[in-house]
Amino acid sequence: MRSLPDHDTPSTRMACLRKTLLFADLPEGDLLVLSASLQRSEFHKGQPIFWQGHQGHELYVVMRGKVRTFKTTPAGHETTLNILFPGDVLGECAVLDGRPHPVTAVATAHCSLLGMAGDVFLQHLQAMPALALGVARLLTSKLRWMATYAETIAQYDAAGRLLHILLYYNRRFGEEQEPGRRYVLNLALNQADLASLVGARREWVNRILHDWRQRDLIAYDAGRIVILDLPRVQQERDRRMAIPLDQEEW
């Protein structure tokens, strides 16, 4: 899992930018200029960073902690879209197109974010050709994630969707405890949050997590997910693709 320093110094800011897809390939001089335009902000667990439908004026880089992005229906139901980790960027849509935020972003743990005013970022974008390529890489990465997310909806039952998403995050952020077999994934999500990832009820998540624990596939404890047997979890995910979507077991 990526780890970034907690202290806000010029060197730690530069290290943070180097681990960010948006800024990773910029020349040193450009990074120094960008670093000077960033302001650090702290967000407590559960605190919103911005709201769906509100105008956005700032781009953020996650320096420490985790952020959940989700959409809310008029009835108040949430659909989780992504979990952002250190080095990830958020708020770029509203900055780039000038329209309101398409999602809500909430800290799922204590977060340190580096923020840059949107108009300042756009000025840097015009002055730094390499930054435009970074924007393209960032948006392409998010498009790939949405393709993965769409695949889960089209191909899997609800249990398969949840497994597919957990395996995706494990590839990116999982901590290896036993090579090829046991991994720890700390998403800092409660069972209701996990349910909103796949359009299910919290009670369903509770039951299936219990089933997976009984079968020594996955253990869950207060937001911390342990993949107990990676090959078997992958097999279970693949088996779920074969189950007709109108004949889910859960």
N, C-alpha and C positions, 0 to 999 in steps of 0.2 A: 504494500500500500504506500502511496505517496505520503511523505511526511515533510512538512514545512516548519521552519522555526517559529516560535511564539513571539520573539522580540522584534519590535519594529525599528529596524536600523536600515541604513542604505543598502548594506550587503544582504540583509534578509529580504528586503523588497526586491532586489535584483534576482535573488535566488527564486523567489516566488514567481516573478515574471518569466524566468527561464523555464519554469515547469508548466507554464500556461501555453496552450496551443496557439492562442492569439498572438503572443509576443515572442515565442521561443526562438524564432529564426531572425530576429531583428539585430542589427549591429549594436555594439556596446553603447555607442553614442546616443542612438535612438532610445535605448532602454533607460539610460540615465535621464533623458528628457521626460520620458513617460513616468518614470518613478517619481520625479519631482511634482507631477500633477496628481498624484494619488493621495487620498486621505484615508486613514484607518478608522473603521467604525466597529463597535462591539454590539453584538445582538445576543440576547439571552434565549434559552430554549423556549420555543413556542412563540417568539416575537416575530411579527411579520417584517419582511424587508421591503416588499411592495405588494400592492393589491392588483388583482385582475380588474381590468377596466379603468384603472387610474393612469393618468399621464406619467410617463417615465422620463426622468432627466438625468439619470446616472447609470453608469456601467460599473459592475462590481467584479472583483476577482476574489474567490474564496481563499483565504490565507490559512485559516484553521477552522475546524468544525465541519458541519454538514448542513445542507439546505435542501428542503423538499419543495418542488414546484408542483402545482396542481391547478386544475380548473374546477370551478364551482357552477352547478346548474342553478337556474332560478329558484328551484326548491331547496337549495342548500346542500345538495349532495356533491361530494368531492371525488375527483378522479386524479390520482397521483400520476404525474407524467415522468418525473425524473428525480433522482437524488444526486446532488452535486457535492463533490469532494474538493479538498484543497487542490488548487490549480485550475478549477473550473471557473467559467465566466457566466454571469447572468445579467439580465437587463439590457442586452444588446439589441433585442428586437425593437423596443420602444425608442432607443437612441438612434438606430439606423433609419427607421421609417417614420419617426415622429408621431406614431399612433400610440394609443394606450397599451399598457402591458397585457399580453394575451393570457397570462397565468398569474397566480399568486405565488410568492416565494416566502417560506417560513423557515427559520432556523430550527433544526431538529436537535441541536446541541448548542452549547455556547460557541458562537462563531466570531471570528475576526475576519472582516472583509476590507479589501482595499477598493475604494470608490473613486471614480473619475467623472466629473461633470460631463454630460453628453456633448455640449457644444465644444468643450475642450478636446474631447476625443475626436470629434469630427474635424477639428482643425488639424490635429496630429495626423488623421487619416489622409487629409489632402497634402500634407507636407512630407509624409513618409510612404513612398511607394511599396516598401516591403510590408507595411502594416495592412495594406489592402489584401495581400496574399494571405496574411494571417486571418483576416476576417473570413476569406473564402474557406480556409481550412476549418475554422471554427464552425461555420454554418454547415459545411459538408459533414463534419463530425456529428452535429445535432440531427442532420437529416438521416444519417446512417442509424442513429439511435431510434428515430421515429419509424424507420423501416423495420427495425428489429421489433419494436413495440407493436406495429401493425401486423407483423408476422404472427405474433403470439395470439392476436385476436382471431386471425383467419384460420390458423392451423391447429390450435390446441384447445382442449377443454380448460376450465378455470384452473385446475390443479397444474396442468401442463404449462399454462401461461405463467403462473407464479414460479414454477421451477425454472422455466426458460429465463425469466428476468433475474432470478437469484443467481443463476449460472453466469449470466452476462456480467453482473456486478462482481461476481467472484473473480472472473478473468481480469477485471480491471483493478479491483481493490482488495481482493481476498488475501489474508495472511496465511501463508503455508505453515502448517504444523507437522504434517506428515506428507512428504512429497507424493503427489499423485492420488492422495486419498483424503486427508483431513485438512479442512480450511476453516478459518474464522472470518466472518463477514459482519462488521458492525455498522449496520445501516441506521441505527438509532430510530427505528420505526416501531410503533406499537402495532397491535393486531388489526386495529381499525385502518391504520395507514397501509398495511400490507393488503388488506381487503380492497382498498381503493385502487391499488395497482392493477387489479384484475377484474374489477366490477363485481365483487362478491360481498357477502355479509361478514361481519366480524366473527359471528358464531361459527360460520363455515370454516374460516381460517383457524379458529381454535380447534375444531375437530380434526382438520387435516394435518395440522402441526402435531397434534397428539398422535395421530396415526403414523406419521413419518418418524416420530421419536420411538414409537413402539417397534418400528421396523428397522431402527438404527440407520436411518437415512439422513435426517436433519434434526437438530436440537435447536430450540428457541428459548432465549432467556432475556427478557426485558430489552428487546431491540437487538440483541446479539445473536446471530445465526451461526451455528456450527454445522458445516457439511461433514458428516461423519464418514461417508463413503462416496467419494466423487464419481467413480465409474457406475455405481448402482443408481446414484441420483440422475446421472445422464441417461441411463437406461430407462428409468422411470419417466423422465421427461419425454424421451422418444416414444415410449409406449403410449403416452397420453395423446400423441398426435394421431394415433390410429383409432381412438375412441370417437364415435360420431358425436358431434356437438350437441345433439338433442338427447344423448343418452349418457350424460355425465354421471359419474358415480357419487358425486358430492353435490 
